[in-house]
């Protein structure tokens, strides 16, 4: 691929999609299952496939009960880690990160009930039958932390790092660098850290960095916004833009990239007025004018962001199912923005350019100089939205955040 060996890793993070974290207490149970491939691996590594059932969890529980860190096989049954559903869920992610696909560990809780935990990534395969060294503990910790989603929602992410099981690289399908994770969660007390990637406030998804996380198990040890680029050592050339090889004294780091989640409702709000993109009179008709209005949470103010062609996006209104469009495909300044049924036209494709602090310029697919704009820079309710040549004004900059 032009610069050495690297692997693409696409992980589906969250607990909702397949219900894989729901277990029937009592009989022998699998914590989660795989139903198909969801990662593309470059240069072999055919043993790691079927990553589509990695389901996020929202806490790290019971880790203080892991003493000695011998082999996973030899870890004592009936520990506190096995005695609660949260602890078993944490154990499932430890095994998923540490062991490769087709390897598993079976443990019993204090009542003798067996649970099987399946490997997937294989960042520390030596742990299956041997001792997990300090380096092993760090890479497993970084991997586990990278899987936390405080809402439990199922979110697609792209991970890289210097572990051979991950490798370095980037994917055009995951353009935003969310952040990096590091620490040692097997210490007492656990050490769990993150730092912000350059795009932590872009492509925001529920339960992840930049989304006003509640109850996250990790903290940012760095000042201000705590950007990784200011405090961590970048990967060696030519991978220096992919991620980091050390942070805050930890030599094993996992960096996460993401995109908007097509299953999440978003609100799109003006930097200038604070008001949000809406459909006039909440109409469901083709050609209905788009306006700005105070956010109420109505379905006419909610949008699904779906990847389109060449890194562009469709914005689908949740109420009407119709797409953000330019009236009649017009190119003139002041052409109204409307909703229209999907037709594959270029005016329904929008490119997004971050302008800083979580705001974006919206550009219609056919006109590189255009932008989504509020008519005359108005701040009033129901002001119409139009396209206009890009000037950089606040009325042309828009935030995109999960709808509340």
PEZI-V663152 format. One record per pair of residues at least 6 apart in sequence whose ideal C-beta (glycine too) atoms are under 8 Angstrom apart, sorted by sequence separation. I is the first residue (numbers start at 0). J is the second residue. D is the distance in Angstrom with one decimal. If there is no record, write none. Layout:
<<I,J,D> <I,J,D>>
This chain:
<<14,20,4.7> <22,28,4.7> <80,86,4.3> <81,87,6.0> <98,104,7.2> <107,113,5.2> <108,114,7.2> <118,124,8.0> <125,131,7.7> <148,154,6.1> <159,165,5.4> <160,166,7.8> <161,167,7.3> <183,189,7.2> <184,190,6.9> <203,209,4.6> <204,210,6.5> <206,212,6.7> <219,225,3.8> <233,239,4.3> <244,250,7.1> <246,252,5.2> <259,265,7.1> <268,274,6.6> <269,275,7.4> <294,300,6.1> <306,312,6.1> <307,313,5.1> <315,321,7.2> <316,322,7.4> <341,347,6.6> <353,359,5.7> <354,360,5.6> <363,369,5.2> <389,395,6.4> <40,47,6.3> <79,86,6.3> <80,87,7.4> <106,113,7.2> <107,114,7.5> <158,165,5.7> <159,166,6.4> <160,167,7.6> <182,189,7.3> <183,190,4.9> <184,191,5.5> <203,210,5.0> <233,240,7.6> <234,241,5.6> <245,252,6.5> <268,275,4.2> <269,276,8.0> <280,287,7.4> <305,312,6.5> <315,322,5.6> <316,323,7.5> <327,334,7.7> <352,359,6.3> <362,369,5.8> <375,382,7.7> <22,30,6.6> <40,48,7.6> <105,113,5.5> <106,114,5.7> <123,131,6.3> <131,139,7.0> <159,167,5.3> <182,190,4.2> <201,209,7.7> <221,229,6.9> <234,242,5.4> <244,252,6.5> <267,275,6.2> <268,276,7.2> <279,287,5.7> <292,300,7.1> <304,312,5.3> <305,313,4.6> <314,322,6.3> <326,334,5.6> <339,347,7.1> <351,359,4.6> <352,360,4.5> <362,370,6.2> <374,382,5.7> <387,395,7.0> <38,47,7.0> <65,74,6.9> <80,89,6.7> <81,90,6.9> <94,103,7.3> <105,114,6.9> <118,127,8.0> <126,135,5.8> <159,168,5.7> <182,191,4.7> <199,208,4.9> <200,209,4.7> <221,230,4.6> <233,242,7.7> <234,243,6.4> <235,244,6.9> <243,252,4.8> <266,275,5.0> <267,276,4.1> <278,287,5.2> <279,288,4.4> <304,313,7.6> <313,322,5.3> <314,323,3.9> <325,334,5.6> <326,335,4.7> <351,360,7.3> <361,370,6.2> <373,382,5.5> <374,383,4.8> <20,30,7.0> <38,48,7.1> <80,90,5.5> <94,104,5.4> <105,115,4.7> <106,116,7.0> <125,135,6.6> <159,169,7.6> <182,192,4.5> <199,209,4.6> <233,243,5.9> <234,244,5.1> <242,252,6.7> <266,276,7.6> <278,288,7.7> <279,289,7.2> <304,314,6.1> <305,315,6.1> <313,323,7.5> <325,335,7.9> <326,336,7.4> <351,361,6.4> <352,362,6.7> <360,370,5.4> <361,371,3.6> <373,383,7.8> <374,384,7.1> <19,30,7.5> <20,31,6.2> <104,115,7.4> <105,116,7.5> <145,156,7.6> <181,192,5.4> <232,243,6.2> <233,244,7.1> <242,253,7.8> <243,254,6.1> <278,289,6.2> <279,290,5.0> <303,314,7.5> <304,315,7.9> <325,336,6.3> <326,337,4.9> <350,361,7.7> <351,362,7.8> <360,371,7.7> <373,384,5.9> <374,385,5.3> <19,31,3.6> <36,48,4.9> <37,49,7.1> <38,50,4.5> <103,115,5.4> <104,116,5.1> <123,135,4.5> <157,169,7.7> <180,192,7.1> <181,193,7.7> <196,208,7.6> <231,243,4.1> <232,244,5.4> <242,254,3.2> <277,289,7.1> <278,290,7.5> <302,314,4.8> <303,315,4.4> <324,336,7.2> <325,337,7.5> <349,361,5.2> <350,362,4.7> <372,384,7.0> <373,385,7.7> <19,32,5.9> <36,49,5.3> <37,50,4.7> <65,78,7.0> <103,116,6.2> <126,139,7.3> <145,158,5.8> <157,170,5.2> <180,193,5.1> <195,208,6.4> <232,245,4.6> <241,254,7.0> <276,289,6.1> <277,290,5.4> <302,315,6.5> <323,336,6.7> <324,337,5.5> <349,362,6.6> <371,384,6.6> <372,385,5.4> <17,31,7.7> <35,49,6.0> <36,50,7.2> <37,51,3.4> <64,78,4.5> <103,117,4.8> <104,118,8.0> <179,193,6.7> <195,209,7.7> <231,245,6.5> <232,246,7.5> <276,290,7.9> <277,291,6.7> <302,316,6.1> <303,317,6.3> <324,338,6.4> <349,363,6.2> <350,364,6.8> <372,386,6.4> <17,32,7.6> <34,49,7.3> <36,51,7.1> <64,79,3.6> <65,80,6.2> <102,117,7.7> <103,118,6.3> <123,138,5.9> <157,172,7.4> <178,193,5.3> <179,194,5.5> <193,208,6.6> <231,246,4.0> <276,291,6.6> <277,292,4.3> <301,316,7.4> <302,317,6.7> <323,338,6.6> <324,339,4.1> <348,363,7.4> <349,364,6.7> <371,386,6.6> <372,387,3.9> <33,49,3.7> <35,51,5.4> <63,79,7.6> <64,80,5.0> <90,106,7.1> <102,118,4.1> <122,138,4.8> <123,139,5.1> <142,158,7.7> <157,173,3.7> <178,194,5.9> <227,243,5.6> <230,246,6.8> <231,247,7.6> <275,291,6.5> <281,297,6.5> <301,317,3.9> <322,338,6.6> <328,344,6.5> <348,364,3.5> <370,386,6.8> <376,392,6.3> <17,34,7.1> <33,50,7.1> <34,51,6.3> <61,78,7.5> <100,117,7.8> <101,118,7.2> <122,139,6.3> <156,173,7.0> <178,195,5.1> <179,196,6.6> <230,247,7.1> <274,291,3.9> <275,292,6.5> <281,298,7.9> <282,299,7.9> <299,316,6.6> <301,318,7.4> <321,338,4.0> <322,339,6.1> <328,345,7.6> <346,363,5.4> <347,364,7.7> <369,386,4.9> <370,387,6.1> <376,393,7.9> <377,394,7.8> <33,51,6.5> <34,52,6.1> <61,79,5.0> <62,80,7.1> <100,118,6.0> <155,173,7.7> <178,196,4.3> <274,292,5.6> <275,293,7.3> <281,299,4.1> <298,316,7.9> <299,317,7.7> <321,339,5.7> <322,340,7.4> <328,346,4.9> <345,363,7.3> <346,364,6.7> <369,387,7.1> <370,388,7.2> <376,394,4.2> <33,52,4.8> <61,80,3.9> <98,117,7.9> <99,118,5.3> <100,119,5.6> <102,121,7.8> <141,160,7.0> <177,196,5.0> <227,246,6.6> <272,291,5.9> <274,293,5.7> <275,294,4.4> <298,317,4.5> <299,318,4.5> <319,338,5.8> <321,340,5.5> <322,341,5.3> <345,364,4.1> <346,365,6.2> <369,388,6.4> <370,389,4.3> <32,52,5.7> <60,80,7.9> <61,81,8.0> <98,118,2.7> <99,119,7.5> <122,142,5.2> <142,162,7.9> <176,196,3.5> <274,294,7.3> <277,297,7.5> <298,318,3.8> <299,319,7.4> <320,340,7.9> <321,341,7.5> <324,344,7.4> <345,365,4.3> <366,386,7.4> <368,388,5.4> <369,389,6.7> <370,390,7.8> <372,392,7.7> <31,52,5.3> <61,82,7.6> <87,108,7.6> <95,116,7.4> <97,118,6.8> <98,119,7.6> <99,120,7.2> <100,121,7.2> <156,177,7.5> <175,196,7.5> <176,197,5.1> <177,198,6.8> <178,199,5.3> <231,252,7.0> <278,299,4.5> <297,318,7.4> <302,323,7.4> <325,346,4.1> <368,389,5.9> <373,394,4.3> <31,53,7.7> <61,83,6.6> <64,86,7.7> <71,93,7.9> <94,116,3.8> <95,117,6.8> <98,120,8.0> <99,121,3.1> <102,124,7.5> <120,142,6.4> <138,160,7.6> <176,198,4.8> <177,199,5.7> <269,291,5.6> <277,299,5.6> <316,338,5.5> <324,346,5.3> <349,371,7.7> <372,394,5.9> <373,395,8.0> <31,54,5.7> <60,83,6.7> <71,94,6.6> <93,116,7.8> <94,117,6.7> <95,118,6.3> <96,119,7.6> <97,120,7.8> <98,121,6.0> <104,127,7.3> <175,198,3.7> <176,199,7.7> <277,300,4.8> <324,347,5.1> <363,386,6.2> <372,395,4.9> <61,85,6.9> <90,114,7.9> <94,118,5.8> <95,119,4.4> <96,120,5.3> <97,121,7.4> <138,162,5.4> <174,198,7.6> <193,217,4.7> <195,219,6.9> <276,300,6.9> <323,347,7.0> <371,395,6.7> <60,85,4.0> <61,86,3.3> <81,106,5.6> <91,116,5.0> <95,120,6.4> <97,122,6.4> <98,123,7.7> <99,124,5.6> <102,127,6.2> <177,202,7.6> <191,216,5.2> <192,217,5.6> <193,218,7.5> <194,219,5.8> <199,224,7.7> <275,300,5.3> <322,347,4.6> <370,395,4.5> <11,37,5.8> <60,86,5.1> <71,97,6.8> <81,107,7.1> <82,108,5.8> <90,116,5.8> <91,117,7.8> <96,122,5.5> <97,123,4.3> <98,124,6.1> <175,201,4.7> <191,217,4.0> <192,218,6.2> <193,219,5.8> <194,220,7.6> <221,247,7.6> <268,294,6.6> <276,302,7.1> <315,341,7.8> <323,349,6.6> <371,397,6.4> <10,37,7.5> <58,85,6.0> <62,89,6.7> <71,98,7.3> <81,108,4.3> <82,109,5.7> <87,114,5.8> <96,123,7.3> <97,124,7.2> <175,202,3.7> <189,216,7.7> <191,218,7.1> <192,219,7.0> <194,221,5.6> <220,247,5.3> <227,254,7.6> <362,389,7.5> <9,37,5.6> <10,38,7.3> <60,88,7.8> <61,89,5.9> <81,109,7.2> <98,126,7.3> <174,202,7.1> <192,220,5.4> <266,294,5.8> <313,341,7.1> <9,38,4.8> <56,85,7.9> <60,89,5.4> <61,90,7.7> <97,126,4.8> <98,127,5.7> <195,224,5.5> <197,226,6.8> <360,389,6.4> <8,38,5.4> <9,39,6.9> <59,89,5.6> <74,104,7.9> <76,106,5.4> <77,107,6.6> <97,127,7.5> <177,207,6.3> <178,208,4.7> <195,225,5.3> <196,226,7.7> <197,227,7.9> <7,38,6.6> <58,89,7.6> <76,107,4.2> <77,108,6.3> <177,208,5.2> <194,225,5.1> <195,226,5.1> <196,227,6.0> <197,228,6.2> <7,39,4.6> <8,40,7.9> <56,88,5.0> <72,104,6.2> <74,106,7.1> <76,108,7.4> <77,109,4.3> <177,209,7.3> <194,226,6.6> <195,227,6.5> <287,319,7.5> <7,40,6.8> <19,52,5.0> <56,89,6.9> <71,104,4.8> <81,114,7.2> <194,227,4.0> <6,40,5.1> <7,41,6.2> <20,54,5.0> <97,131,7.7> <266,300,6.0> <287,321,8.0> <289,323,7.0> <313,347,5.9> <6,41,5.4> <17,52,5.4> <19,54,4.8> <145,180,4.7> <182,217,7.0> <266,301,6.6> <267,302,5.9> <283,318,6.3> <284,319,7.7> <313,348,6.8> <314,349,6.4> <330,365,7.2> <336,371,6.6> <360,395,6.3> <5,41,6.3> <6,42,7.1> <20,56,7.0> <56,92,6.3> <144,180,3.9> <194,230,6.4> <265,301,7.0> <266,302,7.3> <283,319,4.1> <285,321,6.6> <312,348,7.3> <313,349,7.5> <330,366,5.9> <360,396,6.4> <361,397,6.2> <4,41,7.5> <5,42,7.7> <17,54,6.7> <144,181,7.6> <180,217,6.8> <194,231,6.3> <264,301,4.1> <265,302,5.1> <281,318,6.4> <282,319,7.3> <283,320,7.9> <311,348,4.1> <312,349,5.4> <328,365,7.4> <354,391,7.6> <359,396,6.9> <360,397,7.9> <4,42,5.1> <6,44,5.9> <16,54,7.3> <97,135,7.8> <141,179,8.0> <142,180,8.0> <144,182,6.6> <264,302,7.1> <265,303,7.3> <278,316,6.1> <283,321,7.4> <311,349,5.9> <312,350,7.6> <325,363,5.5> <358,396,4.1> <359,397,5.6> <11,50,7.0> <15,54,7.9> <141,180,4.9> <264,303,6.6> <265,304,5.7> <309,348,8.0> <311,350,5.0> <312,351,6.5> <330,369,7.8> <358,397,6.3> <359,398,7.6> <10,50,5.6> <11,51,5.2> <14,54,4.5> <122,162,4.5> <141,181,5.1> <144,184,7.0> <263,303,7.5> <278,318,7.0> <286,326,7.0> <307,347,7.8> <308,348,6.1> <310,350,6.7> <358,398,5.5> <359,399,6.3> <0,41,6.2> <9,50,6.8> <11,52,7.0> <12,53,6.1> <13,54,5.9> <14,55,5.6> <140,181,7.4> <141,182,7.1> <143,184,6.3> <262,303,7.7> <263,304,7.9> <278,319,6.6> <307,348,4.8> <333,374,7.5> <357,398,5.4> <8,50,7.4> <11,53,5.4> <12,54,7.5> <13,55,4.3> <14,56,6.6> <53,95,6.5> <96,138,8.0> <97,139,5.2> <122,164,4.7> <140,182,5.2> <261,303,6.1> <307,349,7.9> <354,396,5.1> <357,399,7.9> <10,53,4.7> <11,54,7.6> <12,55,4.2> <14,57,8.0> <96,139,5.2> <121,164,4.5> <122,165,6.8> <140,183,5.2> <261,304,6.5> <357,400,7.6> <120,164,5.3> <137,181,7.0> <140,184,4.4> <260,304,7.9> <261,305,4.8> <97,142,8.0> <120,165,7.4> <137,182,7.4> <140,185,6.7> <259,304,4.2> <261,306,7.0> <93,139,6.3> <96,142,3.7> <137,183,5.7> <139,185,7.8> <289,335,7.5> <96,143,5.5> <136,183,5.1> <144,191,5.7> <259,306,7.8> <267,314,7.3> <276,323,7.9> <288,335,5.7> <289,336,4.3> <336,383,7.8> <136,184,8.0> <144,192,7.8> <179,227,4.8> <258,306,6.8> <288,336,7.6> <289,337,6.2> <335,383,6.1> <336,384,4.5> <351,399,7.8> <136,185,4.8> <140,189,8.0> <144,193,6.9> <178,227,6.6> <288,337,6.0> <289,338,6.6> <335,384,7.5> <336,385,5.9> <93,143,6.1> <96,146,7.6> <133,183,7.5> <136,186,8.0> <140,190,7.8> <154,204,4.9> <207,257,6.9> <287,337,6.1> <335,385,5.5> <336,386,6.4> <49,100,6.5> <92,143,5.0> <95,146,7.9> <140,191,7.3> <154,205,7.2> <286,337,5.1> <287,338,5.3> <334,385,6.2> <47,99,5.8> <48,100,6.1> <152,204,7.6> <154,206,7.0> <179,231,6.6> <194,246,6.2> <285,337,7.8> <286,338,7.6> <333,385,5.3> <334,386,5.2> <46,99,5.4> <47,100,5.2> <152,205,4.9> <154,207,6.6> <194,247,8.0> <204,257,6.0> <259,312,7.1> <264,317,5.7> <285,338,7.1> <286,339,6.6> <311,364,5.6> <332,385,7.8> <333,386,7.7> <46,100,5.8> <89,143,7.6> <92,146,5.6> <131,185,7.5> <152,206,5.3> <192,246,7.2> <285,339,5.2> <332,386,7.3> <333,387,6.7> <46,101,6.7> <71,126,5.5> <72,127,6.3> <73,128,7.9> <150,205,4.7> <151,206,7.0> <192,247,6.1> <202,257,5.4> <204,259,6.9> <205,260,7.2> <285,340,5.7> <332,387,5.0> <70,126,6.6> <71,127,5.6> <72,128,5.8> <150,206,3.5> <202,258,5.3> <203,259,8.0> <204,260,4.5> <282,338,7.9> <308,364,7.8> <332,388,5.9> <30,87,6.4> <70,127,6.5> <71,128,8.0> <148,205,7.5> <149,206,4.5> <192,249,7.5> <202,259,5.3> <329,386,7.6> <30,88,6.9> <70,128,4.8> <148,206,3.8> <196,254,6.9> <205,263,6.0> <70,129,5.8> <147,206,7.9> <148,207,6.4> <196,255,7.3> <204,263,6.3> <24,84,8.0> <30,90,7.6> <31,91,6.2> <70,130,7.0> <196,256,7.7> <278,338,5.8> <30,91,3.8> <69,130,5.9> <325,386,5.6> <22,84,7.0> <68,130,6.5> <68,131,4.7> <149,212,4.9> <179,242,6.3> <31,95,7.8> <149,213,6.0> <179,243,5.2> <22,87,7.5> <99,164,7.3> <149,214,5.6> <181,246,4.7> <53,119,6.5> <149,215,5.4> <181,247,6.5> <183,249,7.2> <33,100,7.7> <167,234,5.9> <179,246,6.1> <182,249,6.2> <20,88,5.9> <68,136,6.8> <147,215,6.6> <181,249,4.1> <50,119,5.9> <147,216,6.3> <49,119,7.7> <50,120,7.7> <147,217,7.2> <168,238,7.8> <181,251,6.8> <20,91,7.8> <167,238,3.8> <169,240,7.5> <181,252,4.7> <47,119,6.9> <144,216,7.4> <169,241,5.9> <180,252,7.0> <181,253,7.5> <47,120,6.5> <144,217,5.6> <161,234,6.7> <168,241,6.2> <179,252,5.1> <180,253,5.1> <47,121,5.9> <167,241,4.4> <179,253,6.7> <180,254,7.9> <46,121,7.5> <167,242,6.7> <179,254,4.5> <180,255,7.1> <178,254,7.4> <179,255,7.2> <178,255,6.1> <176,254,6.9> <177,255,4.5> <176,255,7.8> <177,256,6.4> <176,256,5.5> <177,257,4.9> <175,256,6.4> <159,241,5.4> <160,242,5.9> <174,256,7.3> <175,257,5.5> <291,373,5.7> <159,242,5.2> <161,244,5.6> <173,256,4.1> <175,258,6.5> <28,112,7.7> <30,114,6.2> <33,117,7.4> <59,143,7.1> <173,257,5.7> <174,258,6.4> <27,112,7.4> <28,113,7.7> <29,114,7.7> <30,115,7.3> <32,117,7.5> <59,144,7.9> <173,258,5.2> <26,112,7.5> <27,113,4.5> <28,114,5.4> <29,115,5.1> <30,116,5.5> <31,117,6.9> <33,119,7.3> <170,256,6.9> <172,258,6.3> <291,377,7.8> <25,112,6.2> <27,114,7.3> <28,115,7.2> <30,117,7.3> <169,256,6.7> <293,380,6.5> <24,112,7.1> <27,115,6.9> <29,117,6.7> <59,147,7.4> <165,253,7.0> <270,358,5.1> <292,380,5.5> <58,147,7.9> <162,251,7.2> <291,380,7.5> <292,381,6.0> <56,146,7.0> <57,147,6.7> <161,251,7.4> <291,381,7.4> <55,146,5.8> <56,147,6.6> <57,148,6.4> <160,251,7.3> <161,252,7.8> <162,253,7.8> <290,381,4.9> <291,382,5.3> <22,114,7.5> <55,147,6.6> <56,148,7.3> <57,149,4.7> <160,252,5.9> <290,382,6.3> <53,146,6.6> <55,148,3.2> <57,150,7.0> <160,253,4.6> <290,383,5.6> <291,384,6.2> <57,151,5.5> <159,253,7.6> <160,254,6.2> <289,383,7.3> <290,384,6.1> <56,151,7.0> <158,253,5.7> <159,254,5.6> <288,383,5.7> <289,384,4.4> <304,399,7.2> <55,151,5.9> <158,254,7.1> <288,384,7.9> <54,151,7.9> <55,152,6.9> <158,255,5.7> <159,256,7.5> <55,153,7.0> <157,255,7.1> <158,256,7.7> <54,153,6.6> <55,154,6.9> <156,255,5.3> <157,256,4.2> <156,256,6.9> <157,257,7.0> <156,257,5.2> <272,373,6.6> <301,402,4.8> <155,257,7.4> <271,373,6.5> <279,381,7.1> <300,402,7.4> <154,257,7.2> <155,258,7.1> <269,373,5.8> <274,378,7.4> <279,383,8.0> <155,260,7.1> <271,376,6.2> <272,377,7.3> <154,260,5.4> <272,378,4.1> <274,380,6.9> <296,402,6.6> <271,378,6.6> <296,403,6.7> <141,249,7.6> <145,253,4.5> <152,260,7.6> <274,382,7.7> <276,384,6.6> <144,253,7.4> <153,262,7.6> <141,251,5.4> <145,255,5.4> <272,382,7.6> <140,251,7.7> <141,252,5.7> <142,253,5.5> <152,263,7.5> <8,120,7.5> <137,249,5.5> <141,253,4.0> <137,250,6.5> <138,251,4.0> <137,251,3.8> <138,253,7.7> <134,250,6.9> <47,164,6.7> <68,185,6.0> <134,251,6.3> <44,164,7.7> <65,185,6.0> <271,392,7.1> <276,397,7.4> <62,184,5.5> <271,393,3.8> <272,394,7.4> <62,185,6.2> <270,393,4.5> <271,394,4.1> <63,187,5.1> <269,393,7.6> <270,394,7.5> <41,166,7.6> <59,184,5.8> <63,188,7.1> <269,394,6.3> <271,396,7.4> <63,189,7.5> <270,396,3.9> <41,168,7.4> <62,189,5.3> <269,396,7.6> <270,397,6.6> <269,397,6.0> <270,398,6.6> <268,397,6.5> <59,189,6.5> <267,397,5.3> <268,398,5.0> <20,151,7.9> <267,398,7.3> <59,191,6.8> <267,399,5.6> <268,400,7.4> <266,399,7.6> <12,146,5.7> <14,148,7.4> <172,306,7.1> <265,399,5.4> <266,400,5.9> <13,148,5.3> <265,400,6.6> <266,401,7.7> <10,146,7.2> <12,148,5.2> <15,151,6.1> <17,153,7.6> <174,310,6.9> <265,401,6.0> <266,402,4.6> <13,150,7.7> <14,151,3.8> <15,152,5.6> <16,153,3.7> <264,401,7.0> <265,402,5.8> <266,403,7.7> <13,151,6.1> <14,152,7.4> <15,153,5.0> <263,401,5.5> <264,402,4.1> <13,152,4.3> <14,153,6.9> <171,310,6.2> <263,402,7.9> <13,153,2.9> <259,399,7.3> <12,153,6.8> <13,154,5.1> <11,153,5.8> <12,154,4.7> <11,154,7.2> <12,155,7.3> <11,155,5.5> <12,156,5.3> <10,155,7.5> <11,156,7.8> <9,155,6.3> <10,156,5.3> <9,156,7.3> <10,157,7.6> <9,157,5.6> <10,158,5.9> <209,357,7.4> <8,157,6.4> <57,206,7.3> <7,157,7.0> <8,158,4.7> <8,159,6.7> <55,206,6.8> <201,353,4.9> <6,159,8.0> <5,159,7.3> <203,357,7.4> <198,353,6.9> <58,214,7.1> <200,356,6.7> <201,357,6.7> <8,165,5.4> <57,214,6.8> <59,216,4.6> <200,357,3.9> <6,164,7.6> <8,166,7.6> <58,216,6.0> <201,359,7.6> <6,165,6.3> <7,166,7.9> <6,166,3.6> <5,166,3.9> <7,168,5.7> <9,170,7.3> <4,166,6.5> <5,167,4.5> <6,168,6.7> <5,168,3.9> <7,170,5.6> <9,172,7.8> <3,167,7.6> <9,173,7.6> <0,168,7.6> <210,400,7.8> <210,401,6.3> <13,206,7.4> <203,399,7.2> <205,401,5.0> <203,400,6.0> <204,401,7.1> <203,401,6.6> <5,238,7.4> <3,237,7.1> <2,237,4.4> <3,238,7.6> <2,238,7.3> <5,241,7.9>>
